[in-house]
Amino acid sequence: MASSDDQTTTDAAAPATTNRKQPFPRGFLSSIGSGWAERPESLPPARPQAPYAAARRAAVSASFPGRRLVLPAGDFQVRSNDTDYPFRAHSAFSHLTGWGADTEPGAVLVLDPVDGGHTATVYFRERADRTTPEFYGNAQIGEFWVGPRPSLVAVAADLEIATAGIEDFVASDDDLVLDEDDDLTRVVSELRLIKDEYEIGQLRLAVEATARGFDDIIRALPRAVAADRGERVVEGAFHQRSRLDGNGVGYDTIAASGPHACYLHWTRNDGAVVPGDLILVDAGVEVDSLYTADVTRTLPVSGTFSPVQRRVYETVREAADAAFAAARPGVTFRSIHEAAMRVIAERVAEWGLLPVTAEEALHADAGGQHRRYMVHGTSHHLGIDVHDCAQARRELYYDGILEPGMVFTIEPGLYFQIDDLTVPEELRGIGVRIEDDVLMTESGPVNLSADVPRSADDVEAWMARVAAS
């Protein structure tokens, strides 16, 4: 990686470290700004999401008449010294502008009040002319380092929003600022509870790419078995697909083999993949618009389930099917979880794992004994965030009513940790989760990830088919 400190520059935005800088000779400084071909500017057509983003801004505007709203995209975050994490814009900024993976770091959306609503302006740093030190001397944003950056006029045409240089943005004490003002943060989160047509299309694309990623995982299993840290082979196979077909992964991939599958957010992915074990993979591709899928499948490493594994797996599928059956317009969001948990409670009670009956375990106050084996919820909203709408009020989320246009997960599981003495030895170390992405419609739920096999029989057939291809 080229060092960003081997330069001398007067650019205030350049890295501040000086211990490795070497001065540029006068000949370089006198010639670097000339000899470049002209860059004719052809304005792009407006991107398809522009009218949808405008409608979303209008909805936010209606909630805050007369108030100036400031929604930053965010900026680079340091990973180590002068290296940064990959930049990803704030979800609300992208939702309200239509600017996705190509958002300029440091950009700010401002809604200025006018009679009858607000005017929108996106402020960001204009690309530097090649005669300026920024062009060659700023490793963070200089085009010599990072490649071409968009101009103000191009972004204005692309997003159908007025643009201005970031130097023209002046904050005011009266501004309502995203993530600082609770009401603004809540409104932009609740706005995403119902997805529009564009969002649903992007989520379908994300799920389709994720399905291809699971095929890649199956093909990679022999390499994973052969590697000391085979979980990382699985993670890497999916990461490659996410970069080929999208912007990247929507969240850290969980590739949890054997007893690691019982750790709900296992992302170290440094374990072995052992024949005879199950591997739980929770992964989603984030497409360039930043919408992400969130799918989990639990695969038998050898291609077939043992009888005990199959019993646990099919119980989880039964719970998922019960949740699907409960999901329909007009019922509460929490009813999805309640339906899945009834199955879980009844089955683990039948297996003799509970000190009480299933009905006693399901008691809202005195129960919960079955939750030892499934401590997480069954569903969450999904969209431009993997856990979308997280700042929405409880009465609109967990206690809210399911409506057409909502997209959410259904993901029950059973997890018997390796050292759990409350379960028979044959169950210890088995963890299973099945997660699908669901669109609610007027006629009921549509499983967007239905093309990724779910039943034990179908999973075995799928693995055999992909491995042979």
Beta strands, then each sheet from edge to edge (+ up, - down):
strand 1: 69-72
strand 2: 78-80
strand 3: 83-84
strand 4: 108-114
strand 5: 117-124
strand 6: 162-165
strand 7: 176-177
strand 8: 248-249
strand 9: 254-257
strand 10: 278-283
strand 11: 285-286
strand 12: 295-300
strand 13: 407-410
strand 14: 413-416
strand 15: 430-433
strand 16: 436-441
strand 17: 444-447
sheet 1: 6+ 5+ 4- 1+ 7+
sheet 2: 2+ 3-
sheet 3: 8+ 11-
sheet 4: 9+ 10- 12+
sheet 5: 13+ 16- 17+
sheet 6: 14+ 15-
end
